[in-house]
Amino acid sequence: MNKAQFVELVQASGNYKTKVEAEAAIKAFTEAVTTALVKEEEVSLVGFGSFSASLQKGKSGKVPGTSNTYTTQDKMVPKFKAGKGLKDRILAGK
């Protein structure tokens, strides 16, 4: 599903009158979640899931086929954990 299709789905699901309103709602949601994650806060939506930011440790390794090695830095990465309600709906195929 691409963004345009998703906007149409949100418009139908949320009873928005126009696609512009639906797209504004999507943008507001993504901006709010992004802002919270930048502040390292967790966003929990009961029944749907939780968005969080966590520290991913750097690693070092060897490039296959060469003697070169590499090292990556520690970084913050976004994570999503699906809630029970979402898992159950997907499992039921509804």
N, C-alpha and C positions, 0 to 999 in steps of 0.2 A: 504494500500500500504506500503510495507516495503522499506528499504533503497535501496536494489538492484533494485527493480522495479522503484523506483524514479530516480535512476541513469540512467536507460534505457530510461525513459521518457525524462529526461533532455538531454540525448545524442540525441534522435530523434528530440526534439523541438529546440535544439540549434545547430543542425548540427555539433556536435562534431564527430571526426573520431573514437575515442575510448572511452570506458567506463572510462578509467583512466583520460582522459581529462575532461569528464563530472563530475566525482567525485571530481576532483581538483577544478572545478568551484564552485561546491556546498560547498566544504570545505572553499574556499576563501570567499564566500558570508556569510556563517554562522560565520566565524571568524571575519569578518569585522563588522557585526551587533552586535556580542557579545562584541567586543572591544568598539564600540560606546555606547552600553547600560551600560557597566561598567563605562564609563566616564559620565554617565547620560545624554547622548545626544540622541536626537530623530532621527530616520531614517525614512524619508518619501519617498515612492515610488508612485508617482502620478498615480492614477488609480488602484493601487494594495492595498496599505494600509500603515499604520504607525506602527513602532516598537518603544516602549518607556519603560523607567524604572520609576516606581512610588513607593512611600512609602506606605506600607501597615501597618496600625497602629496595635499594639499589642492588644490582648483582654484577658479578663479573664472570666472564666466560672466554672461551676460545672460538675464534672464527673457524668453521670447518674447512679443512683442506689447506690451512695456512698455519703459520706459527704466531699470527697476530692475536692479541687479546683485547677485550673491551671491558669497560666498566660503565654502568649506568648509575645515575644519581637517585637518591630517595625522592619521591614525589607524591603529591596528593592526587588520588583518583576517585571518580564518582562510582558509587555502588548502588544497586537496587536489589532489594530482597522482596520477593512477591509474598503477599499476605495469603492467609488461608482461604478467604473468599475468592480471590482471583484464581488460586490454584484449583479450587473446587469447580469453578465455572469452566475453566479450560479443560479439566479432566472430564467433565460432563459433556463438553462439546456444545455448550449453549452460548 
